[in-house]
């Protein structure tokens, strides 16, 4: 009777895909770009999907229950927000360790959901994640679990339930909403779950769907435009290859065999894409979204992609980064961009 939902857990997924017609006209794009707007998930990002799947899959296996389990995770932000929201909705305690450079907005969201934010993690362990790569995450988790009764690490970086969330839902949504007409999928690699799950599904439906992975320009990671901002400002999109001496961040979730092409993108291009989308489409996205959108724009400018439908996954919106002036137009930066 009626349409009253029992929990925010029922609101995850079925996010809209919007084609950017005015952006196409303004830039003279040859291809079509339609963004998958993941900030329509209830806790505001594509991480909602994997957070819910990880928790509910563990419940189905009998591994966890709200009356005895404390969920534990180390994260750069959106995963923590999603986990905190669904832990609250389901009655779990949640202990989170936060990487350096997380935006003020995401930190305050964790506080709002009353997550237990670990403040005693040694800085050398946190910095080790960037020095050693993915393997160092387990060291942080082991430290966080000390003294916690019945801890359960949600292991976002090597948890197959992360991949399954996108294979079962995000991929089929893209396929169904485009009537199977998607030609190119663009994503980034943070935990690796979304690109793996979506790409696996799409290629099973049509092996000719091209998968393009966004990687941050090595120079911008080493010398970020916004000093002190995680990943040079890209927020969660990591390099998955060792270029220019940068430690690769290729999680176990990621499947290189599903990728057709890698594209480097600069932070200047990321900002330009963000500002153009807000100006022409009224959609304000976050930095990782801007990076994938910039790649989609470059692809859509190429003659070989004329008429093709390009779907970038846009993980969250720009409101989570206003404290970093993501919205600020920087002429001295954007004049270097070729679109």
VENJOKA-V302001 format. One record per pair of residues at least 24 apart in sequence whose C-alpha atoms are under 7 Angstrom apart, sorted by the first residue. I is the first residue (numbers start at 0). J is the second residue. D is the distance in whole Angstrom. If there is no record, write none. Layout:
# VENJOKA-V302001
i;j;d
I;J;D
I;J;D
This chain:
# VENJOKA-V302001
i;j;d
6;88;7
7;41;7
8;85;7
10;40;7
10;41;6
11;40;5
11;41;6
11;47;7
11;48;6
12;40;6
12;48;7
13;172;7
14;39;6
14;40;7
19;280;7
21;279;6
21;280;7
22;276;7
22;279;6
22;280;7
26;338;7
28;299;5
28;300;5
29;299;5
29;300;5
29;301;7
29;302;7
29;304;7
29;305;4
29;306;6
30;299;4
30;300;7
30;304;5
30;305;5
30;306;5
30;307;5
30;308;6
31;299;7
31;306;6
31;307;6
31;308;5
31;309;6
32;295;7
32;308;6
32;309;5
32;310;6
33;309;6
33;310;5
33;311;7
34;310;6
34;311;5
34;312;6
34;313;6
35;310;7
35;311;6
35;312;5
35;313;6
36;313;5
36;314;7
37;313;6
37;314;5
37;315;6
38;314;6
38;315;5
38;316;6
42;80;7
42;81;6
42;84;7
43;315;6
44;77;7
44;314;5
44;315;5
45;314;5
45;315;7
46;77;6
46;78;5
46;81;6
47;81;5
48;164;6
49;160;7
49;161;5
49;164;5
50;78;7
50;81;6
50;82;5
51;85;7
52;160;6
52;161;7
52;164;6
53;153;7
53;160;5
53;161;6
56;160;7
65;89;7
65;90;5
65;91;5
67;149;7
68;149;5
68;150;6
68;151;7
69;93;6
69;94;7
69;149;6
69;150;5
69;151;6
70;94;6
70;150;6
70;151;5
70;152;6
70;153;7
71;95;6
71;150;6
71;151;6
71;152;5
71;153;6
72;96;6
72;140;7
72;152;6
72;153;6
72;154;7
73;97;6
73;140;7
74;98;6
75;101;6
75;235;7
76;101;6
76;105;6
80;105;7
80;108;6
80;109;6
83;109;7
83;112;6
83;114;6
84;112;6
87;112;7
98;125;6
99;229;7
100;227;6
100;228;5
100;229;4
101;229;7
102;319;7
102;320;6
103;322;7
104;319;5
104;320;7
105;319;6
130;246;6
131;246;7
132;246;6
132;247;6
132;248;5
133;248;6
133;249;7
133;250;6
155;190;6
156;190;5
156;250;5
156;251;6
156;252;6
157;250;6
157;251;5
157;252;5
158;252;7
159;252;7
161;192;5
162;192;4
162;193;6
162;195;6
162;196;5
162;252;7
163;196;6
165;193;5
165;196;5
165;197;5
166;196;4
166;197;5
166;199;7
166;200;6
169;197;6
170;196;7
170;197;4
170;200;6
170;201;6
174;201;7
181;208;7
181;308;5
181;309;7
181;310;7
182;208;5
182;209;6
182;307;6
182;308;5
182;309;6
183;208;6
183;209;5
183;210;6
183;308;6
183;309;5
183;310;6
184;209;6
184;210;5
184;211;6
184;309;6
184;310;5
184;311;6
185;210;6
185;211;5
185;212;6
185;291;6
185;295;7
185;310;6
185;311;4
185;312;6
186;211;7
186;212;5
186;213;6
186;291;6
186;311;6
186;312;6
187;212;5
187;213;5
187;214;7
187;236;6
187;291;7
188;236;5
188;237;6
189;235;5
189;236;5
189;237;6
190;250;6
190;252;7
191;250;6
191;252;5
191;253;4
192;252;6
192;253;6
195;253;6
195;254;6
198;257;6
199;257;7
209;259;6
210;258;5
210;259;5
210;260;7
211;258;6
211;259;6
211;260;5
211;261;6
212;258;7
212;260;6
212;261;5
212;262;6
213;261;6
213;262;5
213;263;6
213;264;7
213;290;7
213;291;6
213;294;7
214;238;5
214;261;7
214;262;6
214;263;5
214;264;6
215;263;5
215;264;5
215;265;6
216;263;5
216;264;5
216;265;5
217;243;7
219;265;6
219;266;6
232;266;7
232;286;7
233;286;5
233;287;5
234;286;6
234;287;6
235;287;7
236;287;6
262;294;7
264;290;6
264;294;7
267;332;6
267;333;6
267;336;7
268;293;6
268;336;6
269;293;6
271;333;6
274;326;7
283;316;6
283;317;5
284;315;6
284;316;4
284;317;4
285;315;6
285;316;5
285;317;4
285;320;7
287;314;7
288;312;7
288;313;4
288;314;6
288;315;7
